[in-house]
Amino acid sequence: MRFKYLCRNIMRRLSAFAIFAAAIAAAAHAQDCGKNLKFNSEGEFKILQLTDLHLTPGKPEEAVKTFARIDFLVRSERPDFIAVTGDVVTDRKARSMWVSFLEHLDSCGVPYGVVFGNHDREQDLDARQISELVASARGSVNLLDADGELADLRLQLMPSKAGKGTAAEIFLMDSNEYSTIKGVDGYGWFRSSQVEWLREECGRSLQENGRHVPSVLFCHIPLNEFREAWEIKGFETMGTRAEKECSPALNSGIFHCMVETGNVFAAFCGHDHSNDYIARLHGIILGYGRYSGDDTVYNDLRHGARIIILQEGKRELRSYIREDDGSIAFDCRSWKDL
């Protein structure tokens, strides 16, 4: 019995050490990938948002078309960063498809960050296994948290000219999967610890820079306030709303935190395949990405992706949808924070 106990204890320690070692390695990768996140000489920083790829290992022909779409978008837009907002691989035998996807992104030569969707952790890889693959990929900026899963992350974008401090910031946050409270159905929401983390990071940024740094947040599940932003009269909207927002039943307070702290002026999500609108509520821009996968699941919109162009030193962005045929839809040429 004592021998078995010692063996279990050793295995637990080895597992903890492996997680720690993986976190250290991931941090080194992320730090290296994040060094070149800076505004160009024209004072712009371009983000390509890929969302709901729904790659299926059993349908390799669909993956080929999705990878070709990514290549086209990168060639056409030449983004500075790629934000992948969840539901990437959504069927079993997921490892091979995750590896193929990450290798393909790496070949694009553009730094990228991934957040989980509600379907990513439902397959035959657990969150730790996926997280290790993502965080150790060559172009990934992702880090591992203390549990060995993808950490919520604040990325700093440097100005076009040195010596001016942080010009903007990007938050990558996990909106979780499904309700964990008995009697409350539906999708997940940001945990209170995550809301507090965002509050603390915004406060830290303010202290470091002496000002509110314009920030954009990426997640998978739309905030509850998306519906209000679309429906309330007097607020500007642009794009398509072809299905009801699949937001969580409970409101985590993340939107209130954004408004109150004053850094995050825009949030973008995925999740609802037939929505691609952009709206505004209480000074916060709220937008969907365009469904970027192929025909593995439902999608009522043309394939494409959202492009977001941040303006250096301003709480302002330009955004539009780039479609497969090269056309641009819903071009928001200047969405200023009001």
C-alpha positions as CSV (number, residue, x, y, z in Angstrom):
1,M,0.0,0.0,0.0
2,R,2.8,2.4,0.9
3,F,4.5,1.6,-2.4
4,K,1.3,2.4,-4.3
5,Y,0.9,5.6,-2.4
6,L,4.4,6.7,-3.2
7,C,3.9,5.9,-6.9
8,R,0.7,8.0,-7.0
9,N,2.5,10.8,-5.2
10,I,5.4,10.7,-7.7
11,M,3.0,10.7,-10.7
12,R,1.1,13.7,-9.3
13,R,4.4,15.6,-8.9
14,L,5.6,14.6,-12.4
15,S,2.2,15.8,-13.8
16,A,2.5,19.1,-12.0
17,F,6.1,19.5,-13.2
18,A,5.0,18.7,-16.8
19,I,2.3,21.4,-16.7
20,F,4.8,23.9,-15.2
21,A,7.4,23.0,-17.9
22,A,4.7,23.3,-20.6
23,A,3.7,26.7,-19.3
24,I,7.3,28.0,-19.3
25,A,7.8,26.8,-22.9
26,A,4.5,28.3,-24.0
27,A,5.4,31.6,-22.3
28,A,8.7,31.7,-24.2
29,H,6.8,31.0,-27.5
30,A,4.2,33.7,-26.8
31,Q,6.7,36.3,-25.8
32,D,8.7,35.8,-29.0
33,C,5.5,35.9,-31.2
34,G,4.2,39.0,-29.5
35,K,7.3,41.1,-30.0
36,N,6.3,42.3,-33.4
37,L,2.7,43.4,-32.5
38,K,2.9,47.0,-33.4
39,F,1.2,49.6,-35.5
40,N,2.5,50.2,-39.0
41,S,3.9,53.5,-40.3
42,E,0.4,54.6,-41.2
43,G,-0.8,54.2,-37.7
44,E,-2.9,51.1,-38.4
45,F,-3.1,47.6,-36.9
46,K,-5.1,45.0,-38.9
47,I,-6.8,42.0,-37.3
48,L,-8.3,39.1,-39.2
49,Q,-11.0,37.4,-37.1
50,L,-11.6,33.7,-38.0
51,T,-14.5,32.2,-36.2
52,D,-16.5,28.9,-36.1
53,L,-14.3,27.0,-38.6
54,H,-16.0,23.8,-37.5
55,L,-13.2,21.6,-38.9
56,T,-14.3,18.0,-39.1
57,P,-11.7,15.2,-39.3
58,G,-14.1,13.0,-41.2
59,K,-14.6,15.7,-44.0
60,P,-11.0,16.5,-45.1
61,E,-12.4,18.0,-48.4
62,E,-14.1,20.7,-46.4
63,A,-10.9,21.4,-44.4
64,V,-9.0,21.9,-47.7
65,K,-11.5,24.6,-48.7
66,T,-11.3,26.2,-45.3
67,F,-7.5,26.3,-45.4
68,A,-7.7,27.8,-48.9
69,R,-10.1,30.5,-47.6
70,I,-7.6,31.3,-44.8
71,D,-4.8,31.6,-47.4
72,F,-6.9,33.9,-49.5
73,L,-7.8,36.1,-46.6
74,V,-4.2,36.4,-45.4
75,R,-2.9,37.2,-49.0
76,S,-5.7,39.7,-49.6
77,E,-5.6,41.5,-46.3
78,R,-2.0,41.0,-45.0
79,P,-3.2,41.2,-41.3
80,D,-0.9,42.0,-38.4
81,F,-2.7,39.5,-36.2
82,I,-5.2,36.7,-36.4
83,A,-7.9,36.2,-33.7
84,V,-9.5,32.8,-33.7
85,T,-12.7,33.0,-31.8
86,G,-13.6,29.4,-31.1
87,D,-15.3,26.3,-32.4
88,V,-12.3,25.3,-34.4
89,V,-12.4,21.5,-34.4
90,T,-15.8,20.1,-33.7
91,D,-15.6,16.3,-34.1
92,R,-13.7,13.3,-32.8
93,K,-10.2,12.3,-33.8
94,A,-9.6,16.0,-33.1
95,R,-5.8,15.9,-32.6
96,S,-4.8,15.4,-36.2
97,M,-7.1,18.3,-37.3
98,W,-5.8,20.6,-34.6
99,V,-2.3,19.8,-35.7
100,S,-3.1,20.5,-39.3
101,F,-4.9,23.7,-38.5
102,L,-2.1,25.1,-36.3
103,E,0.6,24.1,-38.9
104,H,-1.4,25.9,-41.6
105,L,-1.7,29.0,-39.5
106,D,2.0,28.8,-38.7
107,S,2.7,28.7,-42.5
108,C,0.9,32.0,-42.9
109,G,3.6,33.8,-40.9
110,V,1.2,35.9,-38.9
111,P,1.0,35.9,-35.1
112,Y,-2.3,34.5,-33.8
113,G,-4.3,33.8,-30.7
114,V,-7.0,31.3,-30.0
115,V,-9.9,31.3,-27.6
116,F,-12.1,28.2,-27.0
117,G,-15.7,27.9,-28.3
118,N,-18.4,25.9,-26.6
119,H,-17.8,22.9,-28.9
120,D,-13.9,22.6,-28.8
121,R,-13.7,20.8,-25.5
122,E,-16.5,18.3,-26.4
123,Q,-14.4,16.1,-28.5
124,D,-11.8,13.4,-27.7
125,L,-9.1,15.8,-26.6
126,D,-9.5,17.5,-23.2
127,A,-8.8,21.2,-22.6
128,R,-5.3,20.6,-21.4
129,Q,-4.4,18.6,-24.5
130,I,-5.7,21.2,-26.9
131,S,-4.2,24.0,-24.9
132,E,-0.7,22.4,-25.1
133,L,-1.0,22.1,-28.8
134,V,-2.1,25.7,-29.3
135,A,0.3,27.3,-26.8
136,S,3.3,25.4,-28.2
137,A,2.6,26.2,-31.9
138,R,5.2,28.4,-33.6
139,G,2.9,31.4,-34.3
140,S,0.7,31.3,-31.3
141,V,0.7,34.0,-28.6
142,N,-1.3,31.9,-26.2
143,L,-0.2,31.0,-22.7
144,L,-1.2,28.3,-20.3
145,D,-2.8,29.0,-16.9
146,A,-2.0,27.2,-13.6
147,D,-4.4,24.3,-14.7
148,G,-2.6,23.8,-18.0
149,E,-5.4,25.4,-20.1
150,L,-5.4,28.4,-22.3
151,A,-5.1,31.5,-20.1
152,D,-7.1,34.7,-20.6
153,L,-4.6,37.1,-22.1
154,R,-3.8,40.8,-22.4
155,L,-1.6,41.6,-25.5
156,Q,0.2,44.9,-25.8
157,L,0.5,46.6,-29.2
158,M,3.5,48.9,-29.6
159,P,3.2,52.3,-31.4
160,S,4.6,52.9,-34.9
161,K,7.4,54.9,-33.4
162,A,9.4,53.8,-30.4
163,G,9.2,55.5,-27.0
164,K,5.5,56.2,-26.7
165,G,4.4,53.4,-24.5
166,T,1.6,50.9,-25.3
167,A,-0.6,52.1,-28.2
168,A,-3.4,49.6,-27.9
169,E,-4.2,46.3,-26.3
170,I,-6.0,43.1,-27.2
171,F,-7.8,40.8,-24.7
172,L,-8.4,37.2,-25.5
173,M,-10.9,35.7,-23.1
174,D,-12.7,32.3,-22.7
175,S,-16.5,32.7,-22.6
176,N,-16.8,29.1,-21.4
177,E,-19.2,26.5,-22.6
178,Y,-22.5,25.8,-20.9
179,S,-24.2,26.7,-17.6
180,T,-22.8,24.9,-14.6
181,I,-25.7,25.9,-12.3
182,K,-28.5,23.4,-11.7
183,G,-31.8,24.8,-13.0
184,V,-30.1,27.3,-15.3
185,D,-30.0,26.1,-18.9
186,G,-28.1,27.4,-21.9
187,Y,-24.6,28.6,-22.6
188,G,-21.8,29.6,-20.3
189,W,-20.7,33.0,-19.1
190,F,-17.6,34.7,-17.9
191,R,-16.8,33.7,-14.3
192,S,-16.6,36.3,-11.6
193,S,-12.9,35.6,-11.3
194,Q,-12.5,36.5,-15.0
195,V,-14.4,39.7,-14.7
196,E,-12.2,40.6,-11.8
197,W,-9.1,39.7,-13.8
198,L,-10.2,42.1,-16.6
199,R,-10.8,44.8,-14.1
200,E,-7.3,44.3,-12.6
201,E,-5.6,44.1,-16.0
202,C,-7.3,47.4,-17.1
203,G,-6.1,49.0,-13.8
204,R,-2.6,47.7,-14.3
205,S,-2.6,49.0,-17.8
206,L,-3.8,52.4,-16.6
207,Q,-1.0,52.5,-14.0
208,E,1.7,51.5,-16.5
209,N,0.7,54.0,-19.2
210,G,-0.9,56.8,-17.2
211,R,-4.0,56.7,-19.5
212,H,-6.8,54.5,-20.7
213,V,-5.2,52.4,-23.5
214,P,-7.7,51.7,-26.3
215,S,-8.5,47.9,-26.1
216,V,-10.4,45.3,-28.0
217,L,-11.7,42.0,-26.6
218,F,-12.3,38.8,-28.4
219,C,-14.4,35.9,-27.2
220,H,-16.7,33.2,-28.6
221,I,-20.2,33.6,-27.0
222,P,-22.0,37.0,-27.5
223,L,-22.5,39.1,-24.4
224,N,-26.1,39.6,-23.3
225,E,-25.8,43.3,-24.4
226,F,-25.5,42.4,-28.1
227,R,-29.3,42.0,-28.3
228,E,-29.9,45.3,-26.7
229,A,-27.4,47.0,-28.9
230,W,-29.2,45.7,-32.0
231,E,-32.8,46.3,-30.8
232,I,-32.7,49.7,-29.1
233,K,-33.6,52.6,-31.2
234,G,-31.1,55.5,-31.7
235,F,-28.0,53.3,-31.9
236,E,-26.2,52.7,-35.1
237,T,-26.1,49.1,-36.5
238,M,-24.7,47.5,-39.7
239,G,-24.8,44.0,-40.9
240,T,-27.0,40.9,-40.7
241,R,-29.1,39.6,-37.8
242,A,-30.7,36.4,-39.1
243,E,-31.0,34.5,-35.8
244,K,-31.6,35.3,-32.2
245,E,-28.5,35.9,-30.2
246,C,-27.5,32.7,-28.3
247,S,-26.2,34.6,-25.2
248,P,-26.0,33.0,-21.7
249,A,-29.1,33.0,-19.4
250,L,-27.1,34.9,-16.7
251,N,-25.3,38.2,-17.1
252,S,-21.7,38.0,-15.8
253,G,-21.2,41.8,-15.6
254,I,-18.3,41.8,-18.1
255,F,-19.9,44.6,-20.1
256,H,-20.4,46.7,-17.0
257,C,-16.7,46.1,-16.3
258,M,-15.7,47.3,-19.8
259,V,-17.8,50.5,-19.5
260,E,-16.6,51.2,-15.9
261,T,-12.9,50.6,-16.4
262,G,-12.7,52.7,-19.6
263,N,-10.2,50.7,-21.6
264,V,-12.1,48.2,-23.7
265,F,-14.1,50.0,-26.4
266,A,-15.0,47.1,-28.6
267,A,-15.8,43.4,-28.3
268,F,-16.1,40.8,-31.0
269,C,-17.5,37.3,-30.9
270,G,-18.6,34.3,-33.0
271,H,-21.0,31.5,-32.1
272,D,-24.1,32.6,-34.0
273,H,-23.4,31.6,-37.6
274,S,-26.1,33.6,-39.3
275,N,-25.2,36.9,-37.6
276,D,-22.5,39.3,-38.7
277,Y,-23.7,42.6,-37.4
278,I,-21.8,45.4,-35.7
279,A,-23.6,47.7,-33.2
280,R,-22.9,50.0,-30.3
281,L,-24.1,50.4,-26.8
282,H,-23.0,52.8,-24.1
283,G,-19.8,53.7,-26.0
284,I,-18.9,50.0,-26.6
285,I,-18.7,48.6,-30.1
286,L,-20.2,45.1,-30.2
287,G,-19.6,42.9,-33.3
288,Y,-19.8,39.4,-34.7
289,G,-17.3,37.8,-37.0
290,R,-18.4,36.3,-40.2
291,Y,-18.7,32.5,-40.2
292,S,-15.3,31.3,-41.6
293,G,-15.7,27.6,-42.0
294,D,-17.3,25.6,-44.8
295,D,-20.4,23.5,-45.2
296,T,-20.0,21.2,-42.2
297,V,-22.7,22.9,-40.2
298,Y,-25.5,25.5,-40.7
299,N,-24.5,28.8,-42.2
300,D,-26.9,31.2,-44.0
301,L,-24.3,33.8,-44.9
302,R,-21.6,33.8,-47.5
303,H,-18.2,32.5,-46.3
304,G,-15.7,35.0,-45.2
305,A,-14.2,36.8,-42.2
306,R,-14.3,40.1,-40.3
307,I,-11.4,42.5,-40.7
308,I,-10.8,45.0,-37.9
309,I,-8.4,47.9,-38.4
310,L,-7.4,49.7,-35.2
311,Q,-6.3,53.4,-35.3
312,E,-3.2,54.3,-33.3
313,G,-3.8,56.4,-30.3
314,K,-7.6,56.5,-30.9
315,R,-10.7,54.7,-29.6
316,E,-11.7,54.1,-33.1
317,L,-11.7,51.3,-35.7
318,R,-12.6,50.5,-39.2
319,S,-14.3,47.1,-39.9
320,Y,-15.7,45.1,-42.8
321,I,-16.4,41.6,-44.0
322,R,-14.1,40.1,-46.7
323,E,-16.0,37.5,-48.7
324,D,-14.7,34.5,-50.7
325,D,-15.0,36.3,-54.0
326,G,-13.0,39.2,-52.8
327,S,-15.9,41.6,-52.3
328,I,-16.2,43.8,-49.2
329,A,-19.5,43.9,-47.3
330,F,-20.7,46.2,-44.5
331,D,-17.7,48.5,-44.6
332,C,-17.8,50.5,-41.4
333,R,-15.2,53.1,-42.3
334,S,-15.0,54.8,-39.0
335,W,-16.7,53.6,-35.8
336,K,-15.6,56.1,-33.1
337,D,-16.2,55.6,-29.5
338,L,-19.1,57.9,-28.5
